[in-house]
């Protein structure tokens, strides 16, 4: 079986890249496909898409034909255009059609998986009617996979079909990388550099800065209770300048680090005492960092608005709080003053990482999704 990643750009993130690499080491075969249709952000998108759909189906068929001569294909689609385009190929390559007509010279079949990543738009008026017709016609050939309970619940209302929940799993090994100043700083426990700080890693989406701003605005008060506190904010991009300005305005710029060296986050986490999820919606890249934090035995603070307590509920490795300054400060200070509680949460984090989220121990759960 070959796994074809339709519009691979939409699946290109740290978590899936790591997972696909691990699966290829287990003799899974993944191939990347191009974007076949660039969605237009205007009212004409629907008409342009359906006008081009016959050509897009022809183009998709041409794209997969060589792979299909070698083996059967599972096509993974994570955008609405690709879901429509590739599911339409089931008319040619579906199981029923293969029994009726063997004139195309290819005996292998295709299966389709619709993946809904965290934050995916479930209802889309441009594609709804066609999507529901395809689901009704090819109910057995199309598998729907959700990565978060939020999307799973919406999909169960959207269609009368079993929705599969993708298990978040990872291996404990990490890819080696070239050393840099970031490695030297992150390993500086031995030099007693970060050892004197209470380091709080904040996983942020700086395009939606309000939650991160809340944490930064509370830092002056936090420093009165924890003079050694410092923030390590993961998620640096071109939109971070206003947050840098905010740190200067509050006089806390020396206590805030903005990180964009994503290849070195694993090492930065070695210096941390606490991990905060400040995203309202977590992307898969952010889940990847969360899994790293669990593996580092870090206690986690989550926000009630994130709705991810189901993910961590098997073992209490987290505190849940509202995205308000007072609530966040109270949670951080309580953990700072209670090292026994921090250790307990950290131990539970590591238990989750090495059991519930461990790829080796839970591989069958992933096999059931991919088969």
C-alpha positions as CSV (number, residue, x, y, z in Angstrom):
1,X,0.0,0.0,0.0
2,X,1.2,3.5,-1.0
3,X,0.0,6.5,1.0
4,X,-0.4,9.5,-1.3
5,X,-0.4,12.9,0.6
6,X,-2.6,15.1,-1.6
7,X,-1.5,18.8,-1.5
8,X,1.4,17.9,0.8
9,X,1.9,21.6,1.7
10,X,-1.3,21.4,3.8
11,X,0.2,18.5,5.8
12,X,3.7,20.0,6.2
13,X,4.2,20.4,9.9
14,X,6.6,19.2,12.6
15,X,4.3,16.6,14.1
16,X,3.3,14.9,10.8
17,X,6.8,15.1,9.4
18,X,8.1,13.4,12.5
19,X,5.4,10.8,12.4
20,X,5.8,10.0,8.6
21,X,9.5,9.6,9.1
22,X,8.9,7.1,12.0
23,X,6.3,5.2,9.8
24,X,8.7,5.0,6.9
25,X,11.2,3.3,9.2
26,X,8.4,0.7,9.7
27,X,8.1,0.1,5.9
28,X,5.2,2.4,5.2
29,X,5.6,4.2,1.9
30,X,4.5,7.9,1.6
31,X,4.6,10.1,-1.5
32,X,3.8,13.8,-1.7
33,X,1.4,15.3,-4.1
34,X,1.1,18.9,-5.4
35,X,-1.7,21.4,-4.8
36,X,-4.2,20.9,-7.7
37,X,-6.4,23.8,-7.0
38,X,-5.7,27.1,-5.2
39,X,-8.9,28.3,-3.5
40,X,-10.1,31.8,-4.3
41,X,-11.1,34.0,-1.4
42,X,-14.1,35.4,-3.2
43,X,-17.7,34.6,-4.2
44,X,-16.5,33.1,-7.6
45,X,-14.5,30.3,-6.0
46,X,-17.5,27.8,-6.1
47,X,-18.1,28.5,-9.8
48,X,-14.5,28.4,-10.8
49,X,-13.9,25.1,-9.0
50,X,-16.8,23.2,-10.5
51,X,-16.0,24.6,-13.9
52,X,-12.5,23.2,-13.7
53,X,-13.5,20.0,-11.8
54,X,-13.4,17.6,-14.9
55,X,-9.9,18.9,-15.8
56,X,-8.8,18.6,-12.1
57,X,-10.1,15.0,-11.9
58,X,-8.2,14.2,-15.2
59,X,-5.1,15.9,-13.7
60,X,-5.4,13.9,-10.4
61,X,-5.8,10.7,-12.3
62,X,-2.7,11.4,-14.3
63,X,-0.9,12.3,-11.0
64,X,-1.6,8.9,-9.3
65,X,-1.6,6.5,-12.2
66,X,2.0,5.6,-12.1
67,X,1.8,4.9,-8.3
68,X,-1.3,2.9,-8.8
69,X,0.4,0.6,-11.3
70,X,2.8,-0.4,-8.5
71,X,0.4,-0.9,-5.6
72,X,-3.0,0.1,-4.2
73,X,-3.2,3.7,-2.9
74,X,-4.6,5.3,0.2
75,X,-5.0,9.0,-0.7
76,X,-5.0,11.4,2.3
77,X,-6.8,14.7,1.7
78,X,-6.8,17.5,4.2
79,X,-8.4,20.3,2.1
80,X,-11.9,20.5,0.6
81,X,-10.8,20.8,-3.1
82,X,-8.6,17.7,-2.8
83,X,-11.4,15.8,-0.9
84,X,-13.8,16.4,-3.8
85,X,-11.2,15.9,-6.6
86,X,-9.7,12.6,-5.4
87,X,-13.0,11.1,-4.1
88,X,-14.4,11.5,-7.6
89,X,-11.8,9.1,-8.8
90,X,-13.6,6.3,-6.9
91,X,-15.9,6.1,-9.9
92,X,-13.0,4.7,-11.8
93,X,-11.0,2.9,-9.2
94,X,-13.4,1.9,-6.5
95,X,-13.9,-1.8,-5.5
96,X,-17.3,-2.1,-7.2
97,X,-16.1,-0.5,-10.4
98,X,-13.0,-2.8,-10.5
99,X,-15.3,-5.8,-10.5
100,X,-17.4,-4.4,-13.3
101,X,-14.7,-3.1,-15.6
102,X,-11.2,-4.3,-16.0
103,X,-10.3,-2.5,-19.2
104,X,-8.2,0.3,-17.8
105,X,-5.3,-2.1,-17.2
106,X,-4.9,-1.4,-13.5
107,X,-6.0,-3.9,-10.9
108,X,-5.1,-2.0,-7.8
109,X,-7.7,0.1,-6.0
110,X,-7.7,3.4,-4.2
111,X,-9.0,4.3,-0.7
112,X,-9.7,7.9,0.4
113,X,-9.2,9.4,3.8
114,X,-10.5,12.8,4.7
115,X,-8.3,14.3,7.4
116,X,-9.6,17.2,9.5
117,X,-6.6,18.8,11.3
118,X,-7.1,20.9,14.4
119,X,-9.0,24.1,13.5
120,X,-10.2,22.8,10.2
121,X,-13.4,24.3,8.7
122,X,-16.0,21.5,8.7
123,X,-18.9,23.2,6.9
124,X,-18.0,24.9,3.6
125,X,-20.9,26.1,1.4
126,X,-18.8,25.9,-1.7
127,X,-18.3,22.1,-1.4
128,X,-21.1,20.8,1.0
129,X,-23.6,19.4,-1.5
130,X,-21.0,17.6,-3.6
131,X,-19.2,16.3,-0.5
132,X,-22.4,14.8,0.9
133,X,-23.2,13.1,-2.4
134,X,-19.8,11.6,-2.5
135,X,-20.1,10.4,1.1
136,X,-23.5,8.9,0.4
137,X,-22.3,7.1,-2.8
138,X,-18.9,5.9,-1.5
139,X,-19.6,5.5,2.2
140,X,-17.4,2.5,2.7
141,X,-14.5,3.8,0.5
142,X,-14.1,7.1,2.3
143,X,-12.8,7.2,5.8
144,X,-13.1,10.4,7.9
145,X,-10.4,11.1,10.5
146,X,-10.4,13.9,13.1
147,X,-7.5,15.0,15.2
148,X,-9.5,16.8,18.0
149,X,-12.7,16.1,19.8
150,X,-14.0,19.5,18.7
151,X,-13.8,18.6,15.0
152,X,-15.0,15.0,15.7
153,X,-18.2,16.3,17.4
154,X,-18.9,18.7,14.5
155,X,-18.3,16.0,11.9
156,X,-20.7,13.6,13.6
157,X,-23.4,16.3,13.1
158,X,-22.2,17.0,9.6
159,X,-22.6,13.4,8.3
160,X,-24.1,10.1,9.3
161,X,-20.8,8.2,9.4
162,X,-18.3,6.8,11.8
163,X,-15.7,9.4,12.6
164,X,-12.2,8.0,13.5
165,X,-10.1,9.8,16.1
166,X,-6.4,10.0,15.1
167,X,-4.2,9.0,18.0
168,X,-1.4,11.5,18.8
169,X,1.7,9.3,19.0
170,X,5.4,9.9,18.8
171,X,8.7,8.1,19.2
172,X,11.0,9.2,22.0
173,X,14.1,9.6,19.8
174,X,14.9,13.0,18.3
175,X,16.8,13.8,15.1
176,X,20.3,15.1,15.7
177,X,21.2,18.6,14.4
178,X,24.1,20.8,14.1
179,X,25.2,22.6,17.3
180,X,24.6,26.3,17.6
181,X,24.6,29.0,20.3
182,X,21.1,27.9,21.1
183,X,22.4,24.4,22.1
184,X,25.0,25.9,24.3
185,X,22.5,28.2,26.0
186,X,19.9,25.4,26.4
187,X,22.5,23.1,27.9
188,X,23.7,25.7,30.3
189,X,22.3,24.1,33.4
190,X,25.8,22.7,33.8
191,X,27.0,26.3,33.7
192,X,24.3,27.3,36.2
193,X,23.0,29.9,33.7
194,X,19.3,29.0,33.6
195,X,19.4,27.1,36.9
196,X,18.8,30.3,38.8
197,X,15.6,31.0,36.8
198,X,12.1,29.7,37.1
199,X,11.7,29.2,33.3
200,X,8.1,29.1,31.9
201,X,7.8,28.0,28.3
202,X,4.8,29.6,26.6
203,X,3.5,27.8,23.5
204,X,2.0,30.7,21.5
205,X,0.3,31.5,18.2
206,X,1.5,35.1,17.7
207,X,-1.1,35.6,15.0
208,X,-3.7,35.5,17.8
209,X,-1.7,37.4,20.4
210,X,-4.4,38.0,23.0
211,X,-3.6,35.0,25.2
212,X,0.1,35.6,25.0
213,X,-0.4,39.3,25.8
214,X,-2.3,38.2,28.9
215,X,0.6,36.3,30.2
216,X,3.2,39.1,29.4
217,X,1.0,41.7,31.0
218,X,0.9,39.6,34.2
219,X,4.7,39.3,34.3
220,X,5.5,42.4,36.4
221,X,3.2,41.1,39.1
222,X,4.5,37.6,38.7
223,X,8.1,38.9,39.2
224,X,7.1,40.3,42.6
225,X,6.0,36.8,43.6
226,X,8.7,34.9,41.7
227,X,11.8,37.2,41.1
228,X,13.5,34.5,39.1
229,X,10.7,34.0,36.6
230,X,11.3,34.2,32.9
231,X,9.2,33.4,29.8
232,X,10.5,31.4,26.8
233,X,7.9,32.1,24.1
234,X,7.7,29.6,21.2
235,X,6.1,30.8,18.1
236,X,8.1,33.7,16.8
237,X,7.0,35.2,13.5
238,X,6.8,38.6,11.7
239,X,3.9,39.6,14.0
240,X,5.8,39.5,17.2
241,X,7.2,43.0,17.2
242,X,4.2,44.4,19.1
243,X,4.8,41.9,21.8
244,X,8.5,42.9,22.0
245,X,7.3,46.5,22.3
246,X,5.0,45.5,25.1
247,X,7.8,43.8,27.1
248,X,9.9,47.0,26.8
249,X,6.9,49.2,27.9
250,X,6.4,47.0,31.0
251,X,10.2,46.9,31.6
252,X,10.4,43.1,31.5
253,X,12.3,42.6,28.2
254,X,15.2,40.9,30.0
255,X,12.8,38.3,31.4
256,X,11.2,37.3,28.0
257,X,12.8,35.3,25.3
258,X,11.2,35.0,21.8
259,X,12.2,31.7,20.2
260,X,12.2,30.8,16.5
261,X,14.8,28.1,16.5
262,X,12.3,25.3,16.2
263,X,15.0,22.7,15.6
264,X,16.3,23.5,19.1
265,X,13.1,23.6,21.1
266,X,13.9,20.1,22.4
267,X,16.9,21.5,24.1
268,X,15.2,24.7,25.4
269,X,12.6,22.5,27.1
270,X,15.5,20.9,29.1
271,X,15.8,24.3,30.9
272,X,12.1,24.7,31.7
273,X,10.1,24.3,34.9
274,X,6.6,24.8,33.5
275,X,4.8,24.6,30.2
276,X,1.8,26.8,29.2
277,X,-0.4,26.3,26.2
278,X,-1.6,29.8,25.3
279,X,-3.3,28.9,21.9
280,X,-7.0,29.0,21.7
281,X,-6.7,26.4,18.9
282,X,-3.7,24.1,18.8
283,X,-2.2,23.3,15.4
284,X,-0.5,20.0,14.9
285,X,2.9,21.7,15.2
286,X,1.9,22.9,18.7
287,X,0.7,19.3,19.6
288,X,4.2,18.2,18.6
289,X,5.8,20.6,21.1
290,X,3.2,19.6,23.7
291,X,4.3,15.9,23.3
292,X,7.9,17.0,23.7
293,X,7.0,18.8,26.9
294,X,5.3,15.7,28.3
295,X,8.4,13.7,27.5
296,X,10.5,16.2,29.4
297,X,8.3,15.6,32.6
298,X,7.0,19.2,32.6
299,X,3.8,20.2,34.4
300,X,1.3,21.7,32.0
301,X,-1.1,24.7,32.3
302,X,-3.9,24.7,29.8
303,X,-6.7,27.1,29.2
304,X,-10.3,26.1,29.5
305,X,-11.0,27.6,26.1
306,X,-8.7,25.1,24.4
307,X,-10.9,22.1,25.3
308,X,-8.0,19.6,25.4
309,X,-8.6,18.2,28.9
310,X,-9.9,15.0,27.2
311,X,-6.4,14.5,25.7
312,X,-4.6,14.7,29.1
313,X,-7.3,13.2,31.4
314,X,-5.9,9.7,31.7
315,X,-3.3,11.1,34.1
316,X,-3.6,14.5,35.8
317,X,-0.5,16.2,34.5
318,X,-2.0,19.6,34.1
319,X,-3.8,22.5,35.7
320,X,-6.7,24.1,33.8
321,X,-7.3,27.8,34.1
322,X,-9.2,30.7,32.5
323,X,-7.4,33.0,30.1
324,X,-7.5,35.8,32.7
325,X,-4.4,37.5,34.2
326,X,-5.4,36.7,37.8
327,X,-6.3,33.0,37.1
328,X,-3.0,32.5,35.2
329,X,-0.9,34.1,37.8
330,X,-2.6,32.1,40.6
331,X,-1.9,28.8,38.7
332,X,1.7,29.7,38.1
333,X,2.4,30.9,41.6
334,X,0.7,27.9,43.2
335,X,2.9,25.5,41.3
336,X,6.1,27.6,42.0
337,X,5.4,27.4,45.7
338,X,4.5,23.7,45.6
339,X,7.5,21.7,44.2
340,X,5.9,18.4,45.3
341,X,2.8,19.2,43.2
342,X,5.1,20.1,40.3
343,X,7.0,16.9,40.6
344,X,3.7,14.9,40.7
345,X,2.4,16.6,37.6
346,X,5.7,16.2,35.9
347,X,5.8,12.4,36.7
348,X,2.3,12.1,35.3
349,X,3.4,14.0,32.1
350,X,6.2,11.5,31.6
351,X,3.8,8.6,32.2
352,X,1.5,9.8,29.5
353,X,4.4,10.4,27.1
354,X,5.8,6.9,27.5
355,X,2.5,5.1,27.6
356,X,-0.6,6.8,26.1
357,X,1.4,8.8,23.4
358,X,4.1,6.2,22.7
359,X,4.2,5.0,19.1
360,X,5.7,1.6,19.9
361,X,3.2,0.8,22.6
362,X,0.1,2.1,20.7
363,X,1.1,1.3,17.1
364,X,-2.0,-0.8,16.5
365,X,-4.2,2.2,17.1
366,X,-2.5,4.0,14.3
367,X,-2.6,0.9,12.1
368,X,-6.4,0.8,12.4
369,X,-6.6,4.3,11.1
370,X,-4.2,3.8,8.2
371,X,-5.4,0.4,7.0
